[in-house]
Amino acid sequence: MSFSEAVLAPWLLGLCAFLALAQRPWRALLDDTALQHRWLAATVAVLLMWQLRAQAVDWLSLHLMFTALLTLVFKAPLALLSILIVNLVAVLTGRVAWPLLGVNLLVTGVVPALVMVLIWRLVDRRLPDNLMVFLFVCGFFGAALSTLAAGLSAVGLMLLGASDAHALYQALEYARFLPLLMPSEAFITGMLMAILLVYHPSWVATFNDHRYIDTK
């Protein structure tokens, strides 16, 4: 989901832009040519998938984010860079007003990526070294929680700085449908992660194939 019209106060838009861009997500891409190709292909694929969206209300679009998947495959910095590019394209094509770039990057990038990183750290440090544990907790459960966090952050931003009372009411109504959005993101992320872990586990930056496969 992402905002399509400016219904937030200007100070909140500026704060979100600062928090998102302060992550400096471009640092991890400079030294690996093969990684650059994979990352670019994934970014283009996500860009195309974002075109399949439903306009819930005038100011809010519903679509798959793929932030959890990008975070697992490339880690958070490159995932944020991909989401930044996708949001920039939405601005340049006129789908989204430019003041919303920061808030959309925060909702669709920083928040779900942070949740995914926390879940991955939990799996990496606390749970057994089991391929299915990694796949289901990170790929399915993590993607669902990331989607929930993104939706709640959008609603929270509306509660914090909405400039339109009717839009605030719509945001609270939208929150009731968040559990319906979570399974689709979880299924797509889990399915694609399963394919990658079977055929190209080395492409998944958060997955240690020696630890989860070779030692079993």
MOLIN-V206684 format. One record per helix or strand of 2 or more residues. SS is the DSSP state (alpha for helix, beta for strand). FROM is the first residue (numbers start at 1). LEN is the number of residues. If there is no record, write none. Layout:
BEGIN
SS & FROM & LEN
SS & FROM & LEN
END
This chain:
BEGIN
beta & 2 & 2
alpha & 10 & 12
alpha & 27 & 3
alpha & 33 & 17
beta & 54 & 4
beta & 60 & 3
alpha & 67 & 8
alpha & 76 & 17
alpha & 98 & 29
alpha & 131 & 31
alpha & 165 & 11
alpha & 178 & 22
alpha & 201 & 3
alpha & 209 & 6
END
